[in-house]
């Protein structure tokens, strides 16, 4: 089936959209604006601050979704156990 003939405005819009897509594809991935890189210890500290805060969990689930939130919690709990084990080895 042949594509319907576009008017001049539709052609301009299509060209602009194509150009914007090409431009966006060329932008490198980056951290969200205002994001800061935290050390592993700082990440654990931040997690522990929100660990028992129901409202913080509700907000995280709202922002990131349940699957990503569960992955985050599992990862952080694993890091905590690892740090506790490392500390026990150093002091034991």
C-alpha positions in Angstrom: 0.0 0.0 0.0 1.4 3.4 -1.0 2.2 5.9 1.7 -0.3 8.9 1.6 1.1 12.1 0.2 2.2 14.4 3.0 1.7 18.1 3.1 4.6 20.4 3.4 4.2 20.8 7.2 4.2 17.0 7.8 7.4 16.7 5.7 9.1 19.4 7.8 8.0 17.8 11.1 9.3 14.4 9.9 12.7 15.9 9.0 12.9 17.7 12.4 12.0 14.5 14.3 14.5 12.5 12.3 17.2 15.0 13.0 16.3 15.1 16.7 16.5 11.3 16.9 20.0 11.3 15.3 21.1 14.0 17.7 19.8 12.1 20.7 21.5 8.9 19.6 24.8 10.7 19.6 24.5 11.9 23.2 26.5 9.6 25.6 24.8 8.0 28.6 25.4 9.9 31.8 24.3 10.0 35.4 21.1 11.9 36.0 21.5 15.6 36.7 22.6 16.2 40.2 23.6 12.5 40.8 26.7 12.0 42.7 29.0 9.0 42.7 29.1 7.4 46.2 31.8 5.1 47.5 30.6 1.6 48.5 30.7 2.6 52.1 28.7 5.7 51.4 26.2 3.6 49.5 25.8 1.3 52.5 25.4 4.2 54.8 22.7 5.8 52.7 20.9 2.4 52.4 21.1 1.9 56.2 19.6 5.4 56.7 16.5 4.4 54.7 16.4 0.7 55.6 13.7 1.0 58.3 11.8 3.9 56.8 8.6 2.7 55.3 7.9 6.0 53.6 11.4 5.9 51.9 10.6 2.4 50.6 7.2 3.5 49.3 8.8 6.4 47.5 11.6 4.2 46.0 9.0 1.6 44.8 7.0 4.5 43.3 10.0 5.9 41.5 11.9 2.7 40.5 9.2 0.0 40.5 9.1 -3.1 42.6 11.6 -5.2 40.7 14.3 -2.6 40.7 13.7 -1.9 44.4 13.9 -5.5 45.3 17.2 -5.9 43.3 18.6 -2.8 45.1 17.6 -4.2 48.6 19.1 -7.6 47.8 22.3 -6.1 46.5 22.7 -3.8 49.5 22.0 -6.5 52.0 24.6 -8.6 50.3 27.1 -5.8 50.6 26.3 -5.3 54.2 26.9 -9.1 54.9 30.2 -8.9 53.0 31.4 -5.8 54.9 30.5 -7.5 58.2 32.5 -10.6 57.2 35.4 -8.5 56.1 35.3 -6.6 59.4 35.2 -9.8 61.4 38.2 -11.2 59.5 40.2 -8.0 60.1 39.4 -7.8 63.8 39.0 -11.6 64.5 
